[in-house]
């Protein structure tokens, strides 16, 4: 994953996660326009096949980047995908 993304794109991803997946907050934190963040996510999607605006896609990207230890940043606590509930009718 590291070889696919630039440092700036990686910074956008970690900042987006830190900003509760809010594009406007990410733009303010990265000192750029909201459209720049959106465009960067489009480039990331084309490069990786993961859509960073979707929670589990962002989680997968950050897991892969965290395992590679880019700039010493690691993904926070471990999370598991929730199991789907099966509704049983009587």
PyMOL Python script that loads the backbone (N, CA, C, O; Angstrom):
from pymol import cmd

cmd.read_pdbstr("""\
ATOM      1  N   UNK A   1       0.827  -1.193   0.000  1.00  0.00           N
ATOM      2  CA  UNK A   1       0.000   0.000   0.000  1.00  0.00           C
ATOM      3  C   UNK A   1       0.874   1.260   0.000  1.00  0.00           C
ATOM      4  O   UNK A   1       0.551   2.246  -0.663  1.00  0.00           O
ATOM      5  N   UNK A   2       1.965   1.219   0.737  1.00  0.00           N
ATOM      6  CA  UNK A   2       2.832   2.394   0.858  1.00  0.00           C
ATOM      7  C   UNK A   2       3.339   2.869  -0.494  1.00  0.00           C
ATOM      8  O   UNK A   2       3.420   4.073  -0.740  1.00  0.00           O
ATOM      9  N   UNK A   3       3.676   1.940  -1.363  1.00  0.00           N
ATOM     10  CA  UNK A   3       4.236   2.311  -2.662  1.00  0.00           C
ATOM     11  C   UNK A   3       3.189   2.939  -3.585  1.00  0.00           C
ATOM     12  O   UNK A   3       3.542   3.599  -4.563  1.00  0.00           O
ATOM     13  N   UNK A   4       1.918   2.738  -3.282  1.00  0.00           N
ATOM     14  CA  UNK A   4       0.849   3.292  -4.113  1.00  0.00           C
ATOM     15  C   UNK A   4       0.524   4.744  -3.789  1.00  0.00           C
ATOM     16  O   UNK A   4       0.089   5.488  -4.668  1.00  0.00           O
ATOM     17  N   UNK A   5       0.728   5.158  -2.543  1.00  0.00           N
ATOM     18  CA  UNK A   5       0.273   6.464  -2.084  1.00  0.00           C
ATOM     19  C   UNK A   5       1.436   7.398  -1.771  1.00  0.00           C
ATOM     20  O   UNK A   5       2.505   6.961  -1.343  1.00  0.00           O
ATOM     21  N   UNK A   6       1.206   8.698  -1.992  1.00  0.00           N
ATOM     22  CA  UNK A   6       2.199   9.699  -1.622  1.00  0.00           C
ATOM     23  C   UNK A   6       2.053  10.013  -0.135  1.00  0.00           C
ATOM     24  O   UNK A   6       1.050   9.662   0.487  1.00  0.00           O
ATOM     25  N   UNK A   7       3.057  10.674   0.422  1.00  0.00           N
ATOM     26  CA  UNK A   7       2.986  11.056   1.842  1.00  0.00           C
ATOM     27  C   UNK A   7       1.797  11.975   2.102  1.00  0.00           C
ATOM     28  O   UNK A   7       1.140  11.853   3.136  1.00  0.00           O
ATOM     29  N   UNK A   8       1.514  12.884   1.187  1.00  0.00           N
ATOM     30  CA  UNK A   8       0.390  13.809   1.369  1.00  0.00           C
ATOM     31  C   UNK A   8      -0.934  13.049   1.383  1.00  0.00           C
ATOM     32  O   UNK A   8      -1.812  13.347   2.193  1.00  0.00           O
ATOM     33  N   UNK A   9      -1.082  12.075   0.497  1.00  0.00           N
ATOM     34  CA  UNK A   9      -2.306  11.265   0.484  1.00  0.00           C
ATOM     35  C   UNK A   9      -2.463  10.487   1.782  1.00  0.00           C
ATOM     36  O   UNK A   9      -3.568  10.351   2.306  1.00  0.00           O
ATOM     37  N   UNK A  10      -1.366   9.986   2.288  1.00  0.00           N
ATOM     38  CA  UNK A  10      -1.394   9.260   3.561  1.00  0.00           C
ATOM     39  C   UNK A  10      -1.773  10.215   4.693  1.00  0.00           C
ATOM     40  O   UNK A  10      -2.539   9.854   5.587  1.00  0.00           O
ATOM     41  N   UNK A  11      -1.232  11.431   4.650  1.00  0.00           N
ATOM     42  CA  UNK A  11      -1.591  12.433   5.653  1.00  0.00           C
ATOM     43  C   UNK A  11      -3.079  12.753   5.602  1.00  0.00           C
ATOM     44  O   UNK A  11      -3.717  12.907   6.643  1.00  0.00           O
ATOM     45  N   UNK A  12      -3.640  12.855   4.387  1.00  0.00           N
ATOM     46  CA  UNK A  12      -5.076  13.093   4.254  1.00  0.00           C
ATOM     47  C   UNK A  12      -5.865  11.975   4.931  1.00  0.00           C
ATOM     48  O   UNK A  12      -6.837  12.242   5.637  1.00  0.00           O
ATOM     49  N   UNK A  13      -5.456  10.733   4.721  1.00  0.00           N
ATOM     50  CA  UNK A  13      -6.184   9.595   5.290  1.00  0.00           C
ATOM     51  C   UNK A  13      -6.164   9.613   6.815  1.00  0.00           C
ATOM     52  O   UNK A  13      -7.206   9.461   7.453  1.00  0.00           O
ATOM     53  N   UNK A  14      -4.987   9.796   7.397  1.00  0.00           N
ATOM     54  CA  UNK A  14      -4.893   9.804   8.854  1.00  0.00           C
ATOM     55  C   UNK A  14      -5.616  11.007   9.440  1.00  0.00           C
ATOM     56  O   UNK A  14      -6.264  10.899  10.480  1.00  0.00           O
ATOM     57  N   UNK A  15      -5.507  12.148   8.778  1.00  0.00           N
ATOM     58  CA  UNK A  15      -6.208  13.342   9.256  1.00  0.00           C
ATOM     59  C   UNK A  15      -7.717  13.151   9.162  1.00  0.00           C
ATOM     60  O   UNK A  15      -8.445  13.549  10.071  1.00  0.00           O
ATOM     61  N   UNK A  16      -8.197  12.549   8.076  1.00  0.00           N
ATOM     62  CA  UNK A  16      -9.623  12.288   7.886  1.00  0.00           C
ATOM     63  C   UNK A  16     -10.151  11.403   9.012  1.00  0.00           C
ATOM     64  O   UNK A  16     -11.235  11.641   9.544  1.00  0.00           O
ATOM     65  N   UNK A  17      -9.386  10.395   9.363  1.00  0.00           N
ATOM     66  CA  UNK A  17      -9.783   9.512  10.466  1.00  0.00           C
ATOM     67  C   UNK A  17      -9.789  10.281  11.791  1.00  0.00           C
ATOM     68  O   UNK A  17     -10.700  10.111  12.602  1.00  0.00           O
ATOM     69  N   UNK A  18      -8.786  11.116  12.010  1.00  0.00           N
ATOM     70  CA  UNK A  18      -8.721  11.913  13.240  1.00  0.00           C
ATOM     71  C   UNK A  18      -9.847  12.936  13.327  1.00  0.00           C
ATOM     72  O   UNK A  18     -10.266  13.314  14.421  1.00  0.00           O
ATOM     73  N   UNK A  19     -10.337  13.384  12.174  1.00  0.00           N
ATOM     74  CA  UNK A  19     -11.402  14.397  12.124  1.00  0.00           C
ATOM     75  C   UNK A  19     -12.784  13.772  11.997  1.00  0.00           C
ATOM     76  O   UNK A  19     -13.697  14.396  11.456  1.00  0.00           O
ATOM     77  N   UNK A  20     -12.946  12.563  12.483  1.00  0.00           N
ATOM     78  CA  UNK A  20     -14.244  11.875  12.504  1.00  0.00           C
ATOM     79  C   UNK A  20     -14.862  11.726  11.114  1.00  0.00           C
ATOM     80  O   UNK A  20     -16.082  11.774  10.958  1.00  0.00           O
ATOM     81  N   UNK A  21     -14.017  11.547  10.119  1.00  0.00           N
ATOM     82  CA  UNK A  21     -14.455  11.345   8.728  1.00  0.00           C
ATOM     83  C   UNK A  21     -15.279  12.529   8.217  1.00  0.00           C
ATOM     84  O   UNK A  21     -16.232  12.339   7.461  1.00  0.00           O
ATOM     85  N   UNK A  22     -14.926  13.716   8.615  1.00  0.00           N
ATOM     86  CA  UNK A  22     -15.575  14.949   8.163  1.00  0.00           C
ATOM     87  C   UNK A  22     -14.639  15.659   7.186  1.00  0.00           C
ATOM     88  O   UNK A  22     -13.522  16.030   7.544  1.00  0.00           O
ATOM     89  N   UNK A  23     -15.104  15.844   5.956  1.00  0.00           N
ATOM     90  CA  UNK A  23     -14.276  16.448   4.918  1.00  0.00           C
ATOM     91  C   UNK A  23     -13.905  17.885   5.258  1.00  0.00           C
ATOM     92  O   UNK A  23     -12.753  18.284   5.088  1.00  0.00           O
ATOM     93  N   UNK A  24     -14.864  18.660   5.735  1.00  0.00           N
ATOM     94  CA  UNK A  24     -14.587  20.068   6.051  1.00  0.00           C
ATOM     95  C   UNK A  24     -13.560  20.198   7.173  1.00  0.00           C
ATOM     96  O   UNK A  24     -12.655  21.028   7.090  1.00  0.00           O
ATOM     97  N   UNK A  25     -13.693  19.385   8.220  1.00  0.00           N
ATOM     98  CA  UNK A  25     -12.724  19.413   9.320  1.00  0.00           C
ATOM     99  C   UNK A  25     -11.331  19.027   8.819  1.00  0.00           C
ATOM    100  O   UNK A  25     -10.329  19.613   9.228  1.00  0.00           O
ATOM    101  N   UNK A  26     -11.284  18.039   7.935  1.00  0.00           N
ATOM    102  CA  UNK A  26     -10.007  17.598   7.372  1.00  0.00           C
ATOM    103  C   UNK A  26      -9.373  18.724   6.574  1.00  0.00           C
ATOM    104  O   UNK A  26      -8.170  18.962   6.676  1.00  0.00           O
ATOM    105  N   UNK A  27     -10.181  19.416   5.778  1.00  0.00           N
ATOM    106  CA  UNK A  27      -9.665  20.531   4.979  1.00  0.00           C
ATOM    107  C   UNK A  27      -9.091  21.629   5.883  1.00  0.00           C
ATOM    108  O   UNK A  27      -8.026  22.177   5.599  1.00  0.00           O
ATOM    109  N   UNK A  28      -9.793  21.942   6.958  1.00  0.00           N
ATOM    110  CA  UNK A  28      -9.292  22.956   7.882  1.00  0.00           C
ATOM    111  C   UNK A  28      -7.993  22.503   8.544  1.00  0.00           C
ATOM    112  O   UNK A  28      -7.056  23.290   8.682  1.00  0.00           O
ATOM    113  N   UNK A  29      -7.939  21.252   8.947  1.00  0.00           N
ATOM    114  CA  UNK A  29      -6.747  20.728   9.614  1.00  0.00           C
ATOM    115  C   UNK A  29      -5.550  20.651   8.668  1.00  0.00           C
ATOM    116  O   UNK A  29      -4.409  20.856   9.081  1.00  0.00           O
ATOM    117  N   UNK A  30      -5.820  20.354   7.401  1.00  0.00           N
ATOM    118  CA  UNK A  30      -4.742  20.233   6.409  1.00  0.00           C
ATOM    119  C   UNK A  30      -4.452  21.560   5.708  1.00  0.00           C
ATOM    120  O   UNK A  30      -3.565  21.642   4.859  1.00  0.00           O
ATOM    121  N   UNK A  31      -5.211  22.599   6.074  1.00  0.00           N
ATOM    122  CA  UNK A  31      -5.037  23.935   5.507  1.00  0.00           C
ATOM    123  C   UNK A  31      -5.174  23.921   3.978  1.00  0.00           C
ATOM    124  O   UNK A  31      -4.299  24.383   3.246  1.00  0.00           O
ATOM    125  N   UNK A  32      -6.300  23.376   3.536  1.00  0.00           N
ATOM    126  CA  UNK A  32      -6.592  23.337   2.106  1.00  0.00           C
ATOM    127  C   UNK A  32      -8.102  23.453   1.909  1.00  0.00           C
ATOM    128  O   UNK A  32      -8.861  23.531   2.875  1.00  0.00           O
ATOM    129  N   UNK A  33      -8.518  23.463   0.669  1.00  0.00           N
ATOM    130  CA  UNK A  33      -9.943  23.560   0.355  1.00  0.00           C
ATOM    131  C   UNK A  33     -10.583  22.178   0.437  1.00  0.00           C
ATOM    132  O   UNK A  33      -9.922  21.159   0.240  1.00  0.00           O
ATOM    133  N   UNK A  34     -11.875  22.165   0.731  1.00  0.00           N
ATOM    134  CA  UNK A  34     -12.624  20.911   0.827  1.00  0.00           C
ATOM    135  C   UNK A  34     -12.545  20.112  -0.478  1.00  0.00           C
ATOM    136  O   UNK A  34     -12.487  18.883  -0.453  1.00  0.00           O
ATOM    137  N   UNK A  35     -12.543  20.811  -1.614  1.00  0.00           N
ATOM    138  CA  UNK A  35     -12.451  20.129  -2.911  1.00  0.00           C
ATOM    139  C   UNK A  35     -11.116  19.417  -3.081  1.00  0.00           C
ATOM    140  O   UNK A  35     -11.040  18.397  -3.766  1.00  0.00           O
ATOM    141  N   UNK A  36     -10.072  19.942  -2.468  1.00  0.00           N
ATOM    142  CA  UNK A  36      -8.758  19.293  -2.530  1.00  0.00           C
ATOM    143  C   UNK A  36      -8.799  17.947  -1.822  1.00  0.00           C
ATOM    144  O   UNK A  36      -8.226  16.968  -2.299  1.00  0.00           O
ATOM    145  N   UNK A  37      -9.475  17.903  -0.690  1.00  0.00           N
ATOM    146  CA  UNK A  37      -9.618  16.648   0.056  1.00  0.00           C
ATOM    147  C   UNK A  37     -10.424  15.646  -0.765  1.00  0.00           C
ATOM    148  O   UNK A  37     -10.041  14.482  -0.886  1.00  0.00           O
ATOM    149  N   UNK A  38     -11.532  16.099  -1.322  1.00  0.00           N
ATOM    150  CA  UNK A  38     -12.386  15.223  -2.135  1.00  0.00           C
ATOM    151  C   UNK A  38     -11.625  14.688  -3.341  1.00  0.00           C
ATOM    152  O   UNK A  38     -11.735  13.510  -3.678  1.00  0.00           O
ATOM    153  N   UNK A  39     -10.853  15.559  -3.992  1.00  0.00           N
ATOM    154  CA  UNK A  39     -10.070  15.139  -5.153  1.00  0.00           C
ATOM    155  C   UNK A  39      -9.006  14.112  -4.741  1.00  0.00           C
ATOM    156  O   UNK A  39      -8.779  13.131  -5.449  1.00  0.00           O
ATOM    157  N   UNK A  40      -8.358  14.345  -3.597  1.00  0.00           N
ATOM    158  CA  UNK A  40      -7.339  13.405  -3.107  1.00  0.00           C
ATOM    159  C   UNK A  40      -7.955  12.035  -2.847  1.00  0.00           C
ATOM    160  O   UNK A  40      -7.338  11.009  -3.133  1.00  0.00           O
ATOM    161  N   UNK A  41      -9.177  12.016  -2.302  1.00  0.00           N
ATOM    162  CA  UNK A  41      -9.841  10.742  -2.046  1.00  0.00           C
ATOM    163  C   UNK A  41     -10.183  10.027  -3.346  1.00  0.00           C
ATOM    164  O   UNK A  41     -10.148   8.798  -3.402  1.00  0.00           O
ATOM    165  N   UNK A  42     -10.511  10.775  -4.384  1.00  0.00           N
ATOM    166  CA  UNK A  42     -10.752  10.170  -5.695  1.00  0.00           C
ATOM    167  C   UNK A  42      -9.498   9.520  -6.245  1.00  0.00           C
ATOM    168  O   UNK A  42      -9.551   8.429  -6.812  1.00  0.00           O
ATOM    169  N   UNK A  43      -8.375  10.189  -6.076  1.00  0.00           N
ATOM    170  CA  UNK A  43      -7.091   9.637  -6.527  1.00  0.00           C
ATOM    171  C   UNK A  43      -6.749   8.385  -5.723  1.00  0.00           C
ATOM    172  O   UNK A  43      -6.295   7.388  -6.284  1.00  0.00           O
ATOM    173  N   UNK A  44      -6.967   8.439  -4.414  1.00  0.00           N
ATOM    174  CA  UNK A  44      -6.696   7.278  -3.553  1.00  0.00           C
ATOM    175  C   UNK A  44      -7.570   6.103  -3.964  1.00  0.00           C
ATOM    176  O   UNK A  44      -7.104   4.964  -4.005  1.00  0.00           O
ATOM    177  N   UNK A  45      -8.838   6.375  -4.268  1.00  0.00           N
ATOM    178  CA  UNK A  45      -9.749   5.308  -4.699  1.00  0.00           C
ATOM    179  C   UNK A  45      -9.265   4.666  -6.000  1.00  0.00           C
ATOM    180  O   UNK A  45      -9.278   3.442  -6.132  1.00  0.00           O
ATOM    181  N   UNK A  46      -8.839   5.487  -6.955  1.00  0.00           N
ATOM    182  CA  UNK A  46      -8.344   4.944  -8.227  1.00  0.00           C
ATOM    183  C   UNK A  46      -7.067   4.132  -8.034  1.00  0.00           C
ATOM    184  O   UNK A  46      -6.863   3.131  -8.722  1.00  0.00           O
ATOM    185  N   UNK A  47      -6.212   4.548  -7.113  1.00  0.00           N
ATOM    186  CA  UNK A  47      -4.944   3.852  -6.880  1.00  0.00           C
ATOM    187  C   UNK A  47      -5.124   2.547  -6.109  1.00  0.00           C
ATOM    188  O   UNK A  47      -4.455   1.554  -6.396  1.00  0.00           O
ATOM    189  N   UNK A  48      -6.035   2.550  -5.125  1.00  0.00           N
ATOM    190  CA  UNK A  48      -6.122   1.409  -4.212  1.00  0.00           C
ATOM    191  C   UNK A  48      -7.351   0.528  -4.408  1.00  0.00           C
ATOM    192  O   UNK A  48      -7.338  -0.650  -4.051  1.00  0.00           O
ATOM    193  N   UNK A  49      -8.411   1.097  -4.973  1.00  0.00           N
ATOM    194  CA  UNK A  49      -9.665   0.355  -5.080  1.00  0.00           C
ATOM    195  C   UNK A  49     -10.508   0.463  -3.818  1.00  0.00           C
ATOM    196  O   UNK A  49     -11.606  -0.091  -3.758  1.00  0.00           O
ATOM    197  N   UNK A  50     -10.002   1.175  -2.804  1.00  0.00           N
ATOM    198  CA  UNK A  50     -10.736   1.405  -1.568  1.00  0.00           C
ATOM    199  C   UNK A  50     -11.267   2.838  -1.566  1.00  0.00           C
ATOM    200  O   UNK A  50     -10.552   3.767  -1.942  1.00  0.00           O
ATOM    201  N   UNK A  51     -12.512   3.016  -1.147  1.00  0.00           N
ATOM    202  CA  UNK A  51     -13.116   4.342  -1.055  1.00  0.00           C
ATOM    203  C   UNK A  51     -12.922   4.866   0.360  1.00  0.00           C
ATOM    204  O   UNK A  51     -13.578   4.382   1.283  1.00  0.00           O
ATOM    205  N   UNK A  52     -12.034   5.847   0.557  1.00  0.00           N
ATOM    206  CA  UNK A  52     -11.747   6.314   1.914  1.00  0.00           C
ATOM    207  C   UNK A  52     -12.922   6.984   2.615  1.00  0.00           C
ATOM    208  O   UNK A  52     -12.869   7.190   3.827  1.00  0.00           O
ATOM    209  N   UNK A  53     -13.973   7.328   1.891  1.00  0.00           N
ATOM    210  CA  UNK A  53     -15.127   7.943   2.544  1.00  0.00           C
ATOM    211  C   UNK A  53     -16.067   6.900   3.143  1.00  0.00           C
ATOM    212  O   UNK A  53     -17.012   7.245   3.852  1.00  0.00           O
ATOM    213  N   UNK A  54     -15.809   5.638   2.860  1.00  0.00           N
ATOM    214  CA  UNK A  54     -16.569   4.537   3.458  1.00  0.00           C
ATOM    215  C   UNK A  54     -15.778   4.015   4.657  1.00  0.00           C
ATOM    216  O   UNK A  54     -14.579   3.755   4.551  1.00  0.00           O
ATOM    217  N   UNK A  55     -16.451   3.864   5.790  1.00  0.00           N
ATOM    218  CA  UNK A  55     -15.771   3.521   7.041  1.00  0.00           C
ATOM    219  C   UNK A  55     -14.869   2.293   6.923  1.00  0.00           C
ATOM    220  O   UNK A  55     -13.686   2.359   7.258  1.00  0.00           O
ATOM    221  N   UNK A  56     -15.411   1.188   6.454  1.00  0.00           N
ATOM    222  CA  UNK A  56     -14.615  -0.046   6.441  1.00  0.00           C
ATOM    223  C   UNK A  56     -13.502  -0.013   5.401  1.00  0.00           C
ATOM    224  O   UNK A  56     -12.472  -0.663   5.581  1.00  0.00           O
ATOM    225  N   UNK A  57     -13.691   0.729   4.324  1.00  0.00           N
ATOM    226  CA  UNK A  57     -12.605   0.895   3.355  1.00  0.00           C
ATOM    227  C   UNK A  57     -11.473   1.721   3.970  1.00  0.00           C
ATOM    228  O   UNK A  57     -10.299   1.381   3.825  1.00  0.00           O
ATOM    229  N   UNK A  58     -11.836   2.808   4.657  1.00  0.00           N
ATOM    230  CA  UNK A  58     -10.822   3.619   5.334  1.00  0.00           C
ATOM    231  C   UNK A  58     -10.104   2.783   6.384  1.00  0.00           C
ATOM    232  O   UNK A  58      -8.883   2.855   6.520  1.00  0.00           O
ATOM    233  N   UNK A  59     -10.865   1.996   7.117  1.00  0.00           N
ATOM    234  CA  UNK A  59     -10.279   1.128   8.140  1.00  0.00           C
ATOM    235  C   UNK A  59      -9.261   0.161   7.521  1.00  0.00           C
ATOM    236  O   UNK A  59      -8.174  -0.029   8.066  1.00  0.00           O
ATOM    237  N   UNK A  60      -9.613  -0.445   6.392  1.00  0.00           N
ATOM    238  CA  UNK A  60      -8.698  -1.382   5.722  1.00  0.00           C
ATOM    239  C   UNK A  60      -7.420  -0.685   5.272  1.00  0.00           C
ATOM    240  O   UNK A  60      -6.325  -1.220   5.444  1.00  0.00           O
ATOM    241  N   UNK A  61      -7.558   0.505   4.697  1.00  0.00           N
ATOM    242  CA  UNK A  61      -6.380   1.247   4.249  1.00  0.00           C
ATOM    243  C   UNK A  61      -5.484   1.569   5.442  1.00  0.00           C
ATOM    244  O   UNK A  61      -4.274   1.349   5.389  1.00  0.00           O
ATOM    245  N   UNK A  62      -6.075   2.088   6.512  1.00  0.00           N
ATOM    246  CA  UNK A  62      -5.280   2.459   7.679  1.00  0.00           C
ATOM    247  C   UNK A  62      -4.652   1.239   8.347  1.00  0.00           C
ATOM    248  O   UNK A  62      -3.542   1.321   8.871  1.00  0.00           O
ATOM    249  N   UNK A  63      -5.352   0.121   8.330  1.00  0.00           N
ATOM    250  CA  UNK A  63      -4.772  -1.117   8.871  1.00  0.00           C
ATOM    251  C   UNK A  63      -3.526  -1.491   8.081  1.00  0.00           C
ATOM    252  O   UNK A  63      -2.492  -1.822   8.660  1.00  0.00           O
ATOM    253  N   UNK A  64      -3.628  -1.436   6.764  1.00  0.00           N
ATOM    254  CA  UNK A  64      -2.475  -1.799   5.933  1.00  0.00           C
ATOM    255  C   UNK A  64      -1.332  -0.813   6.115  1.00  0.00           C
ATOM    256  O   UNK A  64      -0.171  -1.214   6.200  1.00  0.00           O
ATOM    257  N   UNK A  65      -1.651   0.466   6.176  1.00  0.00           N
ATOM    258  CA  UNK A  65      -0.606   1.464   6.397  1.00  0.00           C
ATOM    259  C   UNK A  65      -0.016   1.340   7.788  1.00  0.00           C
ATOM    260  O   UNK A  65       1.192   1.495   7.966  1.00  0.00           O
ATOM    261  N   UNK A  66      -0.858   1.060   8.779  1.00  0.00           N
ATOM    262  CA  UNK A  66      -0.378   0.912  10.150  1.00  0.00           C
ATOM    263  C   UNK A  66       0.552  -0.270  10.304  1.00  0.00           C
ATOM    264  O   UNK A  66       1.541  -0.200  11.034  1.00  0.00           O
ATOM    265  N   UNK A  67       0.239  -1.358   9.619  1.00  0.00           N
ATOM    266  CA  UNK A  67       1.085  -2.546   9.694  1.00  0.00           C
ATOM    267  C   UNK A  67       2.443  -2.283   9.068  1.00  0.00           C
ATOM    268  O   UNK A  67       3.443  -2.876   9.472  1.00  0.00           O
ATOM    269  N   UNK A  68       2.482  -1.390   8.077  1.00  0.00           N
ATOM    270  CA  UNK A  68       3.747  -1.052   7.443  1.00  0.00           C
ATOM    271  C   UNK A  68       4.515  -0.013   8.246  1.00  0.00           C
ATOM    272  O   UNK A  68       5.694   0.233   7.990  1.00  0.00           O
ATOM    273  N   UNK A  69       3.838   0.600   9.224  1.00  0.00           N
ATOM    274  CA  UNK A  69       4.518   1.531  10.117  1.00  0.00           C
ATOM    275  C   UNK A  69       4.987   2.809   9.457  1.00  0.00           C
ATOM    276  O   UNK A  69       6.128   3.220   9.670  1.00  0.00           O
ATOM    277  N   UNK A  70       4.160   3.442   8.674  1.00  0.00           N
ATOM    278  CA  UNK A  70       4.562   4.665   7.993  1.00  0.00           C
ATOM    279  C   UNK A  70       4.718   5.782   9.005  1.00  0.00           C
ATOM    280  O   UNK A  70       3.776   6.120   9.721  1.00  0.00           O
ATOM    281  N   UNK A  71       5.896   6.345   9.061  1.00  0.00           N
ATOM    282  CA  UNK A  71       6.224   7.440   9.979  1.00  0.00           C
ATOM    283  C   UNK A  71       5.844   7.117  11.415  1.00  0.00           C
ATOM    284  O   UNK A  71       5.527   8.019  12.191  1.00  0.00           O
ATOM    285  N   UNK A  72       5.872   5.859  11.770  1.00  0.00           N
ATOM    286  CA  UNK A  72       5.592   5.455  13.139  1.00  0.00           C
ATOM    287  C   UNK A  72       4.128   5.541  13.532  1.00  0.00           C
ATOM    288  O   UNK A  72       3.796   5.343  14.701  1.00  0.00           O
ATOM    289  N   UNK A  73       3.248   5.831  12.587  1.00  0.00           N
ATOM    290  CA  UNK A  73       1.824   5.954  12.909  1.00  0.00           C
ATOM    291  C   UNK A  73       1.180   4.579  12.856  1.00  0.00           C
ATOM    292  O   UNK A  73       1.430   3.794  11.941  1.00  0.00           O
ATOM    293  N   UNK A  74       0.383   4.313  13.810  1.00  0.00           N
ATOM    294  CA  UNK A  74      -0.327   3.043  13.865  1.00  0.00           C
ATOM    295  C   UNK A  74      -1.817   3.314  13.974  1.00  0.00           C
ATOM    296  O   UNK A  74      -2.232   4.350  14.494  1.00  0.00           O
ATOM    297  N   UNK A  75      -2.604   2.395  13.490  1.00  0.00           N
ATOM    298  CA  UNK A  75      -4.048   2.503  13.647  1.00  0.00           C
ATOM    299  C   UNK A  75      -4.362   2.251  15.110  1.00  0.00           C
ATOM    300  O   UNK A  75      -3.697   1.450  15.767  1.00  0.00           O
ATOM    301  N   UNK A  76      -5.370   2.932  15.614  1.00  0.00           N
ATOM    302  CA  UNK A  76      -5.742   2.820  17.026  1.00  0.00           C
ATOM    303  C   UNK A  76      -6.110   1.419  17.442  1.00  0.00           C
ATOM    304  O   UNK A  76      -5.511   0.442  16.992  1.00  0.00           O
ATOM    305  N   UNK A  77      -7.084   1.330  18.293  1.00  0.00           N
ATOM    306  CA  UNK A  77      -7.449   0.029  18.843  1.00  0.00           C
ATOM    307  C   UNK A  77      -7.941  -0.912  17.754  1.00  0.00           C
ATOM    308  O   UNK A  77      -8.428  -0.485  16.707  1.00  0.00           O
ATOM    309  N   UNK A  78      -7.805  -2.172  18.024  1.00  0.00           N
ATOM    310  CA  UNK A  78      -8.287  -3.185  17.081  1.00  0.00           C
ATOM    311  C   UNK A  78      -9.806  -3.196  17.052  1.00  0.00           C
ATOM    312  O   UNK A  78     -10.458  -3.081  18.090  1.00  0.00           O
ATOM    313  N   UNK A  79     -10.348  -3.331  15.886  1.00  0.00           N
ATOM    314  CA  UNK A  79     -11.799  -3.388  15.738  1.00  0.00           C
ATOM    315  C   UNK A  79     -12.140  -4.582  14.870  1.00  0.00           C
ATOM    316  O   UNK A  79     -11.335  -5.012  14.044  1.00  0.00           O
ATOM    317  N   UNK A  80     -13.302  -5.100  15.054  1.00  0.00           N
ATOM    318  CA  UNK A  80     -13.772  -6.184  14.211  1.00  0.00           C
ATOM    319  C   UNK A  80     -15.038  -5.741  13.518  1.00  0.00           C
ATOM    320  O   UNK A  80     -15.820  -4.955  14.054  1.00  0.00           O
ATOM    321  N   UNK A  81     -15.227  -6.254  12.325  1.00  0.00           N
ATOM    322  CA  UNK A  81     -16.470  -5.962  11.632  1.00  0.00           C
ATOM    323  C   UNK A  81     -17.600  -6.630  12.399  1.00  0.00           C
ATOM    324  O   UNK A  81     -17.466  -7.777  12.826  1.00  0.00           O
ATOM    325  N   UNK A  82     -18.700  -5.931  12.575  1.00  0.00           N
ATOM    326  CA  UNK A  82     -19.809  -6.539  13.320  1.00  0.00           C
ATOM    327  C   UNK A  82     -20.429  -7.680  12.528  1.00  0.00           C
ATOM    328  O   UNK A  82     -20.496  -7.634  11.299  1.00  0.00           O
ATOM    329  N   UNK A  83     -20.872  -8.681  13.228  1.00  0.00           N
ATOM    330  CA  UNK A  83     -21.570  -9.783  12.572  1.00  0.00           C
ATOM    331  C   UNK A  83     -22.980  -9.335  12.257  1.00  0.00           C
ATOM    332  O   UNK A  83     -23.587  -8.588  13.024  1.00  0.00           O
ATOM    333  N   UNK A  84     -23.489  -9.779  11.160  1.00  0.00           N
ATOM    334  CA  UNK A  84     -24.858  -9.418  10.794  1.00  0.00           C
ATOM    335  C   UNK A  84     -25.819 -10.174  11.705  1.00  0.00           C
ATOM    336  O   UNK A  84     -25.658 -11.366  11.968  1.00  0.00           O
ATOM    337  N   UNK A  85     -26.808  -9.450  12.169  1.00  0.00           N
ATOM    338  CA  UNK A  85     -27.823 -10.074  13.004  1.00  0.00           C
ATOM    339  C   UNK A  85     -28.784 -10.843  12.129  1.00  0.00           C
ATOM    340  O   UNK A  85     -29.137 -10.417  11.029  1.00  0.00           O
ATOM    341  N   UNK A  86     -29.183 -11.943  12.624  1.00  0.00           N
ATOM    342  CA  UNK A  86     -30.182 -12.734  11.915  1.00  0.00           C
ATOM    343  C   UNK A  86     -31.491 -12.608  12.670  1.00  0.00           C
ATOM    344  O   UNK A  86     -31.604 -13.038  13.818  1.00  0.00           O
ATOM    345  N   UNK A  87     -32.465 -12.022  12.024  1.00  0.00           N
ATOM    346  CA  UNK A  87     -33.766 -11.853  12.651  1.00  0.00           C
ATOM    347  C   UNK A  87     -34.580 -13.125  12.417  1.00  0.00           C
ATOM    348  O   UNK A  87     -34.773 -13.562  11.283  1.00  0.00           O
ATOM    349  N   UNK A  88     -35.032 -13.683  13.479  1.00  0.00           N
ATOM    350  CA  UNK A  88     -35.837 -14.900  13.357  1.00  0.00           C
ATOM    351  C   UNK A  88     -37.279 -14.573  13.670  1.00  0.00           C
ATOM    352  O   UNK A  88     -37.584 -13.948  14.685  1.00  0.00           O
ATOM    353  N   UNK A  89     -38.133 -14.988  12.814  1.00  0.00           N
ATOM    354  CA  UNK A  89     -39.539 -14.758  13.033  1.00  0.00           C
ATOM    355  C   UNK A  89     -40.165 -16.004  13.658  1.00  0.00           C
ATOM    356  O   UNK A  89     -39.817 -17.139  13.332  1.00  0.00           O
ATOM    357  N   UNK A  90     -41.087 -15.747  14.555  1.00  0.00           N
ATOM    358  CA  UNK A  90     -41.733 -16.865  15.240  1.00  0.00           C
ATOM    359  C   UNK A  90     -42.803 -17.497  14.387  1.00  0.00           C
ATOM    360  O   UNK A  90     -43.447 -18.455  14.814  1.00  0.00           O
TER     361      UNK A  90
END
""", "prot")
cmd.dss("prot")
cmd.show_as("cartoon", "prot")
cmd.util.cbc("prot")
cmd.orient("prot")
